[in-house]
Amino acid sequence: MLRYQVRRASIIPGFEGAWSGRPWAETPPLAINRFLPRSSAHHPKAQARLLFDERFLYVIFRVEDRYVRAVTTSFQGPVWTDSCVELFVRPREDRGTSTSR
């Protein structure tokens, strides 16, 4: 079973995509190396870093790929047909909470 401990953010991350900026540089990377069996054989080197605070889960991805396809332009469109990375998480049953705001 894959385990990655998500750390509390020391500061709110900016949205500039600065993989080496604060607070991302001090956050351990998670290698993305598990793929759906029905996916293609093309698996570029990919990593993620995750942080949280009392309101949000923050994620930054780093992908090294020479083939990039981005054609979906509609809101909630089929981005999975483009070059993409996705994050699916499920909190532990005894730890995750659901709040409405």
matplotlib code that plots the C-alpha trace (Angstrom):
import matplotlib.pyplot as plt

x = [0.0, 1.3, 1.6, 2.5, 2.2, 0.7, 2.2, 0.5, 1.4, 3.7, 2.5, -0.3, 1.3, 1.1, -0.4, 2.6, 3.6, 7.0, 8.1, 11.2, 9.6, 8.3, 6.7, 7.0, 10.8, 10.6, 7.9, 8.9, 7.9, 5.7, 6.7, 3.7, 4.5, 1.3, -1.0, -4.3, -3.8, -5.9, -3.7, -1.2, 2.4, 3.6, 4.3, 6.4, 8.3, 5.8, 5.8, 3.5, 3.8, 0.8, 0.1, -2.9, -4.3, -7.6, -9.5, -7.7, -5.6, -2.9, -1.3, 1.5, 2.5, 5.8, 5.7, 8.6, 7.2, 8.1, 4.6, 2.0, -1.6, -4.0, -7.1, -10.1, -11.4, -14.8, -15.6, -15.7, -14.7, -12.9, -9.5, -8.5, -8.2, -5.4, -2.1, -3.0, -2.4, -5.2, -5.4, -8.0, -7.9, -10.1, -9.6, -9.5, -13.0, -12.1, -10.2, -11.9, -14.6, -17.2, -18.2, -20.5, -19.6]
y = [0.0, 3.4, 5.9, 9.6, 11.8, 15.2, 17.9, 21.1, 24.1, 26.6, 29.3, 29.3, 28.2, 30.7, 29.6, 30.4, 26.8, 27.3, 23.7, 25.0, 27.9, 28.2, 26.1, 23.5, 23.2, 21.9, 19.4, 15.8, 14.8, 11.8, 9.8, 9.0, 5.6, 3.6, 3.6, 2.1, -1.1, 0.3, 3.4, 3.7, 2.5, 6.2, 7.1, 10.3, 11.0, 12.7, 13.8, 15.6, 17.5, 17.9, 20.2, 21.0, 23.6, 23.8, 24.6, 23.2, 20.5, 22.0, 20.0, 20.8, 18.4, 18.2, 16.3, 15.8, 14.9, 15.8, 15.0, 17.4, 17.5, 20.2, 20.7, 20.6, 24.1, 23.6, 23.8, 20.2, 19.0, 15.6, 16.7, 13.1, 12.9, 15.5, 15.2, 15.4, 14.3, 13.7, 13.2, 11.0, 10.8, 9.1, 10.1, 7.3, 6.5, 7.4, 10.6, 12.3, 14.8, 16.4, 20.0, 22.3, 26.0]
z = [0.0, -1.0, 1.9, 1.8, 4.8, 3.9, 6.0, 7.3, 5.2, 7.0, 4.6, 2.0, -1.3, -4.2, -7.5, -9.6, -10.0, -8.3, -7.6, -5.9, -4.2, -0.6, 0.9, -1.9, -1.8, 1.8, 1.0, 0.1, -3.5, -4.2, -7.3, -9.5, -10.7, -10.6, -13.6, -14.6, -16.5, -19.4, -19.8, -22.6, -22.3, -22.3, -18.6, -18.3, -15.1, -12.8, -9.1, -6.8, -3.5, -1.2, 1.8, 3.8, 6.2, 8.0, 4.8, 1.8, 0.3, -1.9, -4.7, -7.2, -10.0, -11.9, -15.2, -17.5, -20.9, -24.5, -25.8, -24.5, -25.8, -24.5, -26.6, -24.2, -23.6, -22.1, -18.3, -16.9, -20.4, -21.0, -19.9, -19.4, -23.1, -23.0, -21.3, -17.6, -14.1, -11.6, -7.9, -6.3, -2.5, 0.1, 3.8, 6.4, 7.6, 11.2, 10.3, 7.3, 8.0, 5.8, 6.5, 4.5, 4.3]

ax = plt.figure().add_subplot(projection="3d")
ax.plot(x, y, z, "-o")
ax.set_aspect("equal")
plt.show()
